[in-house]
Amino acid sequence: MSFLRRRVTYTNVAVTLALVFAMAGGAYAAGRYVITSTKQISPKVRKALKGKAGPAGPIGPAGAGVAGPRGPQGPAGANGTNGANGSNGESVTIAAAAVAECKSGGTKFSNGTGTGHACNGEKGAPGPEGNIGKTLPSKSTETGAWVAGPAAATGHLRVAISFPIPLVAPLSNEECGKGAPCQVHVINVAGEEVNGDKEKEHSQFCTGSVSNPTAQPGNLCVYVATEENVVFTTAVGGVLDPATGTTLGNGEEGAGETGAVLSSFATESEGTSFGTWAVTAP
């Protein structure tokens, strides 16, 4: 203890206290920030401490907001100015070949924006002369079809055979079998003449068929395709001249200038027949 008393002096005490306070102040300072602003750092140091900008982050999701209300309608715009009136169109008759496409002439149309044309139709070839007031030329043939029945009961069946072009004179069977040939004929489904025994020898005047009816000049040939419960004979009719009367199938065998009447007899109800015909002018 005497040793310590000898060493304790005012100076030693003061130095010791100063050292203690210095250490306590350093410890206190070590627990706090000494630099309180970047301005306390040298600009060079700040630049060196600054890092590079990082990459941009991903776009965030859309917000959950709702669409706002529709805005009010804007005011109407001002009316535009009227356009100028167009020019009136016009048409002009053009002569044949004035336009390459119009060989027979036509009409040319034009307006303020362009032109066009409409052509007349070309004249066609003359058509055949009409038959009104004319007769069938010599050795010319005309053909047609006929049908008789079905019959409601037994009895006469009559059907008209009309010539589109009249003959110059009637045809007749009056002299048939008296040295003159018959001029009207009925050919049955077997290809035989059926208008009486006196005509059997004259079938050479009808050498055609139902599908191809023909007749020699000065003859009418009637071809039968079907004859169901029907007979064709001179006793019940045959081919008759309508000018002589056909009551109950009676009349003269022949044909008038405008046609004939084909008369047959139905032996039972529902009797029917049909076929074709051909007539050739003398």
C-alpha positions in Angstrom: 0.0 0.0 0.0 2.9 2.3 0.8 4.2 1.6 -2.6 0.8 2.7 -4.2 0.7 5.9 -2.1 4.1 6.9 -3.3 3.1 6.5 -7.0 -0.4 8.2 -6.9 0.1 11.8 -7.9 -2.1 14.4 -9.4 -0.5 14.0 -12.8 -1.0 10.2 -12.8 -4.6 10.6 -11.8 -5.3 13.2 -14.5 -3.7 11.1 -17.2 -5.6 8.0 -16.1 -8.9 9.9 -16.1 -8.2 11.3 -19.5 -7.4 7.8 -20.9 -10.6 6.4 -19.4 -12.7 9.2 -20.9 -11.0 8.8 -24.3 -11.7 5.1 -24.4 -15.3 5.6 -23.3 -15.8 8.2 -26.0 -14.4 5.9 -28.6 -16.7 3.1 -27.5 -19.6 5.4 -27.6 -18.7 6.6 -31.1 -18.2 3.1 -32.3 -22.0 2.4 -31.7 -23.2 5.3 -33.8 -22.8 6.4 -37.5 -20.1 8.9 -37.9 -21.0 9.8 -41.5 -24.5 11.3 -41.6 -24.7 12.5 -45.3 -23.3 11.4 -48.7 -22.1 15.0 -49.0 -19.5 14.0 -46.4 -18.1 11.5 -48.9 -15.8 12.6 -51.7 -17.5 12.7 -55.2 -14.8 10.4 -56.5 -15.6 7.9 -53.8 -19.3 8.2 -54.5 -18.8 7.6 -58.2 -16.6 4.6 -57.5 -19.2 3.2 -55.1 -22.1 3.6 -57.6 -23.1 0.2 -59.2 -24.5 -0.4 -62.7 -28.3 -0.4 -63.3 -29.9 -3.8 -63.1 -32.2 -5.3 -65.8 -35.8 -4.1 -66.0 -38.2 -6.2 -64.1 -41.2 -8.1 -65.6 -44.4 -6.1 -66.3 -46.7 -6.4 -63.5 -50.3 -7.8 -63.9 -53.1 -5.6 -65.1 -55.0 -3.9 -62.4 -58.4 -5.1 -61.4 -60.2 -1.8 -62.2 -63.5 -1.7 -64.2 -64.1 0.2 -67.5 -65.3 3.6 -67.0 -68.7 4.8 -68.3 -69.2 5.7 -71.9 -68.6 9.4 -72.7 -71.3 11.6 -74.1 -71.9 11.7 -77.8 -69.9 14.4 -79.6 -71.6 17.2 -81.5 -72.7 16.6 -85.1 -70.3 17.6 -87.8 -71.0 20.4 -90.3 -72.7 19.5 -93.5 -70.5 19.0 -96.5 -70.8 21.0 -99.6 -73.0 19.8 -102.5 -71.2 18.2 -105.4 -71.5 19.7 -108.9 -74.3 18.4 -111.2 -73.3 15.7 -113.6 -73.6 16.2 -117.3 -76.7 14.9 -119.1 -76.2 11.6 -121.0 -77.0 11.5 -124.7 -77.5 8.8 -127.3 -76.7 8.9 -131.0 -77.6 6.4 -133.7 -74.5 5.0 -135.4 -74.3 3.6 -138.9 -73.3 0.0 -139.6 -69.6 -0.7 -138.9 -69.2 2.8 -137.3 -68.2 0.8 -134.3 -66.2 -2.4 -135.0 -68.6 -4.6 -132.9 -71.8 -3.1 -134.5 -71.9 -4.7 -138.0 -75.6 -3.7 -138.4 -75.4 -0.3 -136.7 -76.7 0.6 -133.3 -76.8 3.4 -130.7 -73.9 5.2 -129.0 -74.3 6.4 -125.4 -72.2 9.0 -123.7 -72.1 11.1 -120.5 -69.5 13.1 -118.6 -67.5 10.1 -117.6 -67.4 7.9 -120.7 -69.1 6.3 -123.7 -70.7 3.0 -124.6 -72.8 1.4 -127.4 -75.6 -1.0 -128.0 -75.5 -2.9 -131.3 -78.5 -3.8 -133.5 -79.0 -7.5 -134.1 -77.8 -8.8 -137.4 -80.4 -9.8 -139.9 -80.9 -13.5 -140.0 -81.4 -15.7 -142.9 -84.9 -15.8 -144.4 -87.1 -18.4 -142.8 -89.2 -21.0 -144.7 -92.3 -19.7 -146.3 -95.6 -20.2 -144.5 -98.1 -22.8 -145.7 -101.2 -20.6 -145.6 -102.9 -20.6 -148.9 -100.5 -23.2 -150.4 -100.8 -26.9 -151.2 -98.4 -29.8 -150.7 -95.8 -29.7 -153.5 -95.8 -32.6 -155.9 -94.1 -35.8 -154.5 -93.7 -34.1 -151.1 -94.6 -36.1 -148.0 -96.1 -35.1 -144.7 -96.6 -37.4 -141.7 -98.4 -37.6 -138.4 -99.8 -39.8 -135.6 -103.3 -40.9 -134.6 -105.1 -42.6 -131.7 -108.6 -44.1 -131.4 -110.3 -45.2 -128.1 -110.5 -46.5 -125.6 -114.1 -47.3 -126.4 -116.7 -47.1 -123.7 -118.6 -50.0 -125.4 -118.7 -51.9 -128.6 -119.3 -49.7 -131.7 -117.6 -47.3 -134.1 -114.3 -45.5 -133.3 -113.5 -42.5 -135.5 -110.4 -40.3 -135.4 -109.5 -37.4 -137.6 -106.3 -37.4 -139.7 -105.5 -33.8 -140.6 -103.0 -32.7 -143.2 -101.0 -29.6 -142.1 -100.5 -28.7 -145.8 -103.6 -29.4 -147.9 -103.4 -31.6 -151.0 -104.1 -30.1 -154.4 -106.9 -32.7 -155.0 -108.7 -35.4 -153.0 -107.7 -39.1 -153.0 -110.2 -41.7 -153.8 -110.7 -45.5 -153.8 -113.8 -45.4 -156.0 -112.0 -47.0 -158.9 -109.9 -49.3 -156.8 -110.2 -52.8 -158.2 -111.6 -51.6 -161.5 -108.3 -51.2 -163.2 -107.1 -48.3 -161.1 -105.0 -48.5 -157.9 -106.4 -47.6 -154.5 -105.1 -44.3 -153.0 -105.8 -44.8 -149.3 -104.6 -47.8 -147.3 -104.6 -49.3 -143.8 -101.6 -51.5 -142.9 -102.1 -53.7 -139.8 -99.5 -54.7 -137.2 -98.5 -57.6 -139.5 -97.8 -55.2 -142.4 -100.8 -56.4 -144.4 -103.4 -54.3 -146.2 -106.8 -54.6 -144.4 -109.2 -52.5 -146.4 -110.8 -55.4 -148.3 -109.7 -58.1 -150.7 -109.6 -55.7 -153.6 -106.7 -53.9 -151.9 -104.4 -56.8 -150.9 -102.5 -56.4 -154.2 -101.8 -52.7 -153.6 -99.7 -52.8 -150.4 -96.6 -51.9 -152.5 -97.7 -48.3 -152.2 -97.1 -48.4 -148.4 -93.6 -49.8 -147.8 -92.8 -47.9 -144.6 -93.5 -48.8 -141.0 -95.0 -47.3 -137.8 -91.7 -45.8 -136.9 -90.9 -44.7 -140.4 -94.2 -44.0 -142.2 -94.0 -43.5 -146.0 -96.3 -43.4 -148.9 -95.9 -43.5 -152.7 -97.0 -40.3 -154.6 -100.8 -40.0 -154.7 -101.3 -42.2 -151.7 -102.3 -42.0 -148.0 -100.9 -44.9 -145.9 -102.2 -45.5 -142.3 -100.0 -47.7 -140.2 -101.4 -49.5 -137.1 -99.2 -50.0 -134.1 -101.7 -51.4 -131.7 -105.2 -52.8 -132.3 -106.8 -54.2 -129.2 -110.4 -55.5 -129.7 -110.6 -53.3 -132.9 -111.2 -54.2 -136.6 -110.5 -52.2 -139.7 -112.6 -53.2 -142.8 -114.6 -51.5 -145.5 -117.7 -52.9 -144.0 -117.3 -50.8 -140.9 -115.5 -47.8 -142.2 -111.8 -47.7 -143.1 -110.3 -44.5 -144.4 -113.1 -42.1 -145.4 -113.3 -38.8 -147.2 -114.9 -36.4 -144.6 -116.7 -34.5 -147.4 -118.9 -37.6 -148.1 -120.2 -37.9 -144.5 -119.1 -40.4 -141.9 -122.3 -41.2 -140.0 -121.9 -44.5 -138.3 -118.7 -45.0 -140.2 -120.3 -44.8 -143.6 -118.8 -42.8 -146.5 -116.6 -43.1 -149.5 -113.2 -44.5 -149.1 -110.6 -41.8 -149.7 -109.3 -38.6 -148.3 -110.2 -35.0 -148.8 -107.8 -32.2 -149.6 -107.4 -31.3 -145.8 -107.4 -34.9 -144.3 -109.4 -38.0 -143.7 -111.4 -39.9 -141.1 -110.1 -43.2 -139.9 -113.1 -45.4 -138.9 -112.8 -48.7 -137.1 -115.0 -50.9 -134.9 -114.5 -51.8 -131.3 -115.6 -55.4 -130.7 -115.5 -55.0 -126.9 -115.4 -52.2 -124.4 -112.0 -50.6 -123.9 -111.1 -51.3 -127.6 -108.3 -49.0 -128.6 -105.7 -48.5 -131.4 -103.1 -46.0 -132.5 -100.4 -45.6 -135.0 -98.9 -43.2 -137.6 -99.7 -42.0 -141.2 -98.0 -40.6 -144.3 -99.4 -38.9 -147.4 -97.5 -38.0 -150.5 -98.8 -35.5 -153.1 -99.2 -36.9 -156.7 
